[in-house]
């Protein structure tokens, strides 16, 4: 990698609501997986799922239909199978959010390490990023995915370890998580890295205003303040 801008050397992206929207294909696969394993299809409405990793989501969905959470591993296996079989649907439904491709490209040009810290299991995260045209700009081989730990913080640590092993200098003061939920911020604080939150998911900028993020953005197409802080003014 080439020399990076002074304010950032690594960016760990959340996927859903931050980089892209995936339509109903991933949600449908998850609900179908629970139905096939547990015998009842949850509707998923009214549940606090934003920012959770897929094992937590599976447990929450199972609990919502009074099913045994010991079925979580089986649900995740079936989720992987269904999503893989529906890869063409991801290609049709995944849409990168405004400003994402431009910002990811700018970071790549500056030599910034980019990967993900996401609740998605790895196979689904890869499908979404590929369908969104974000690979290889975002290096999925260095990512932390929902099946890499029991909490989002463990997932984040997995990504940091992978980055260091690949040659990143490990300077946490110049590492950023970018996400769209309070749980992204909680993860960043637990890891000791900086955090930008965007209001392009289920949480508005106003609802996250008092959480203490380093920067709040309405969208990544309005990232001038972040670019300035990083020393990447366009």
C-alpha positions as CSV (number, residue, x, y, z in Angstrom):
1,X,0.0,0.0,0.0
2,X,1.1,3.5,-0.7
3,X,1.4,6.2,2.0
4,X,-1.9,7.1,3.5
5,X,-3.5,10.4,4.3
6,X,-2.5,11.7,7.8
7,X,-6.0,11.3,9.4
8,X,-6.8,7.7,8.4
9,X,-4.9,4.5,7.5
10,X,-7.8,2.0,7.9
11,X,-11.5,2.1,7.5
12,X,-13.8,-0.7,8.7
13,X,-17.1,-0.5,7.0
14,X,-20.5,-1.7,8.1
15,X,-22.4,-3.1,5.2
16,X,-26.2,-2.8,5.4
17,X,-27.5,0.8,5.6
18,X,-24.0,2.2,5.4
19,X,-22.6,1.0,2.1
20,X,-25.7,-0.4,0.4
21,X,-29.3,-1.6,0.6
22,X,-29.9,-5.2,-0.3
23,X,-33.6,-5.2,-0.9
24,X,-35.6,-8.1,0.6
25,X,-33.4,-11.0,-0.6
26,X,-31.2,-11.3,2.5
27,X,-34.1,-10.7,4.9
28,X,-36.2,-13.3,3.0
29,X,-33.4,-15.9,3.1
30,X,-33.1,-15.4,6.9
31,X,-36.8,-15.8,7.6
32,X,-37.0,-18.8,5.3
33,X,-34.0,-20.4,7.0
34,X,-35.6,-20.0,10.4
35,X,-38.9,-21.4,9.0
36,X,-37.2,-24.5,7.5
37,X,-35.2,-25.2,10.7
38,X,-37.8,-24.4,13.3
39,X,-41.0,-25.1,11.5
40,X,-42.5,-21.6,11.9
41,X,-41.7,-18.5,9.9
42,X,-41.2,-15.3,12.0
43,X,-42.4,-12.0,10.5
44,X,-39.4,-10.2,12.0
45,X,-41.3,-7.0,12.7
46,X,-40.9,-5.0,15.8
47,X,-37.6,-6.6,16.8
48,X,-34.4,-4.8,17.7
49,X,-32.1,-6.2,15.1
50,X,-30.1,-3.2,13.8
51,X,-26.4,-3.6,14.3
52,X,-26.6,-7.1,15.6
53,X,-24.5,-9.9,14.2
54,X,-26.3,-12.8,12.4
55,X,-26.0,-15.3,15.3
56,X,-27.8,-12.8,17.6
57,X,-30.4,-12.1,14.9
58,X,-31.0,-15.8,14.5
59,X,-31.5,-16.2,18.3
60,X,-33.8,-13.3,18.4
61,X,-35.9,-14.6,15.5
62,X,-36.1,-18.1,17.1
63,X,-37.2,-16.6,20.5
64,X,-39.9,-14.6,18.7
65,X,-41.5,-17.9,17.7
66,X,-40.8,-19.6,21.0
67,X,-38.2,-21.9,19.4
68,X,-35.0,-23.2,21.0
69,X,-32.0,-21.0,20.5
70,X,-29.9,-24.1,20.3
71,X,-31.1,-24.1,16.7
72,X,-29.0,-21.1,15.8
73,X,-26.1,-23.0,14.2
74,X,-28.5,-24.9,12.0
75,X,-30.3,-21.7,11.0
76,X,-27.0,-20.1,9.9
77,X,-26.0,-23.2,7.9
78,X,-29.4,-23.0,6.1
79,X,-29.1,-19.3,5.7
80,X,-25.8,-19.8,3.9
81,X,-27.3,-22.4,1.6
82,X,-30.3,-20.3,0.7
83,X,-28.4,-17.1,0.1
84,X,-25.9,-18.9,-2.1
85,X,-28.7,-20.4,-4.1
86,X,-30.2,-16.9,-4.5
87,X,-27.0,-15.2,-5.6
88,X,-28.6,-13.9,-8.8
89,X,-31.2,-12.1,-6.6
90,X,-28.5,-10.3,-4.8
91,X,-27.1,-9.1,-8.1
92,X,-30.5,-7.6,-9.0
93,X,-31.5,-6.2,-5.6
94,X,-28.3,-4.8,-4.0
95,X,-27.9,-1.0,-4.6
96,X,-24.9,1.0,-3.3
97,X,-25.9,4.1,-1.4
98,X,-25.2,7.6,-2.8
99,X,-21.6,8.7,-2.5
100,X,-20.3,5.2,-1.5
101,X,-18.4,4.3,-4.7
102,X,-16.8,7.7,-4.9
103,X,-15.7,7.7,-1.2
104,X,-14.4,4.1,-1.4
105,X,-12.5,4.9,-4.6
106,X,-11.0,8.0,-3.0
107,X,-9.8,6.0,0.0
108,X,-8.3,3.4,-2.3
109,X,-6.5,6.0,-4.3
110,X,-5.0,7.3,-1.0
111,X,-3.7,3.9,0.0
112,X,-6.1,3.5,2.9
113,X,-6.8,-0.1,4.0
114,X,-10.5,-0.9,3.7
115,X,-12.4,-3.9,4.9
116,X,-15.6,-4.6,6.8
117,X,-16.9,-5.2,10.3
118,X,-20.4,-6.5,9.7
119,X,-23.0,-8.6,11.3
120,X,-23.5,-10.6,8.1
121,X,-22.1,-14.1,8.0
122,X,-19.1,-14.1,5.6
123,X,-20.9,-15.8,2.6
124,X,-23.7,-13.2,2.6
125,X,-21.4,-10.3,3.2
126,X,-19.3,-11.3,0.2
127,X,-22.4,-11.7,-1.9
128,X,-23.6,-8.2,-1.1
129,X,-20.2,-6.5,-1.6
130,X,-19.6,-8.3,-4.9
131,X,-23.1,-7.4,-6.1
132,X,-22.5,-3.7,-5.1
133,X,-19.3,-3.5,-7.1
134,X,-17.3,-2.8,-3.9
135,X,-14.8,-5.6,-4.4
136,X,-11.7,-5.4,-4.7
137,X,-11.8,-1.8,-3.4
138,X,-12.9,-3.3,-0.1
139,X,-10.7,-6.2,0.8
140,X,-13.1,-8.9,2.1
141,X,-10.2,-11.2,3.0
142,X,-9.4,-8.9,5.9
143,X,-13.0,-8.5,7.1
144,X,-14.7,-9.4,10.4
145,X,-18.0,-11.1,9.7
146,X,-20.9,-12.2,11.9
147,X,-19.7,-15.8,12.0
148,X,-16.3,-14.8,13.3
149,X,-17.3,-14.1,16.9
150,X,-20.0,-14.2,19.4
151,X,-20.3,-10.4,19.7
152,X,-19.8,-7.5,17.3
153,X,-16.6,-6.5,19.3
154,X,-15.1,-9.9,18.8
155,X,-15.9,-9.6,15.1
156,X,-14.2,-6.2,15.0
157,X,-11.1,-7.6,16.8
158,X,-10.9,-10.3,14.2
159,X,-10.7,-7.7,11.5
160,X,-8.0,-5.6,13.3
161,X,-5.9,-8.8,13.8
162,X,-6.2,-9.6,10.1
163,X,-5.2,-6.1,9.1
164,X,-2.1,-6.1,11.3
165,X,-1.2,-9.6,10.0
166,X,-1.5,-8.2,6.4
167,X,0.9,-5.3,7.1
168,X,-1.3,-2.4,8.5
169,X,0.6,-0.4,11.2
170,X,-2.0,-0.9,13.9
171,X,-2.4,2.8,14.8
172,X,-5.9,2.8,16.3
173,X,-6.0,6.6,16.4
174,X,-6.2,6.5,12.5
175,X,-8.6,3.7,12.2
176,X,-12.3,4.4,11.7
177,X,-15.5,2.3,11.8
178,X,-18.2,3.7,9.6
179,X,-21.7,2.5,10.4
180,X,-25.3,3.4,10.7
181,X,-26.4,2.2,14.2
182,X,-25.5,2.9,17.8
183,X,-24.0,-0.6,18.0
184,X,-21.4,0.4,15.4
185,X,-20.3,3.2,17.7
186,X,-20.3,0.9,20.8
187,X,-18.1,-1.5,18.8
188,X,-15.7,1.3,17.9
189,X,-15.4,2.6,21.4
190,X,-14.7,-0.9,22.7
191,X,-12.0,-1.4,20.2
192,X,-10.5,2.1,20.8
193,X,-11.0,3.3,17.2
194,X,-12.8,6.3,15.8
195,X,-16.4,6.3,14.5
196,X,-18.4,8.1,11.9
197,X,-22.2,7.4,11.9
198,X,-24.4,7.9,8.9
199,X,-28.2,8.4,8.8
200,X,-28.8,6.2,5.8
201,X,-30.1,3.2,7.7
202,X,-32.9,2.8,10.3
203,X,-31.5,5.5,12.6
204,X,-31.7,9.2,11.7
205,X,-28.8,11.5,12.4
206,X,-31.0,13.3,14.9
207,X,-31.7,10.2,16.9
208,X,-27.9,9.5,17.1
209,X,-26.9,13.1,17.8
210,X,-26.1,12.6,21.5
211,X,-24.3,9.3,21.3
212,X,-20.8,10.8,21.0
213,X,-19.7,9.7,17.5
214,X,-16.6,11.5,16.1
215,X,-18.6,12.6,13.1
216,X,-22.3,12.4,12.1
217,X,-23.2,12.4,8.4
218,X,-26.6,12.5,6.7
219,X,-25.1,10.4,4.0
220,X,-21.8,9.5,2.4
221,X,-22.6,11.8,-0.5
222,X,-22.2,14.6,2.1
223,X,-18.8,13.5,3.5
224,X,-16.9,16.8,3.1
225,X,-16.3,17.2,6.9
226,X,-15.0,13.6,7.1
227,X,-12.8,14.0,4.0
228,X,-11.4,17.3,5.5
229,X,-10.6,15.6,8.8
230,X,-8.8,12.8,7.0
231,X,-6.9,15.2,4.8
232,X,-8.6,14.0,1.6
233,X,-10.4,17.1,0.5
234,X,-11.7,16.7,-3.0
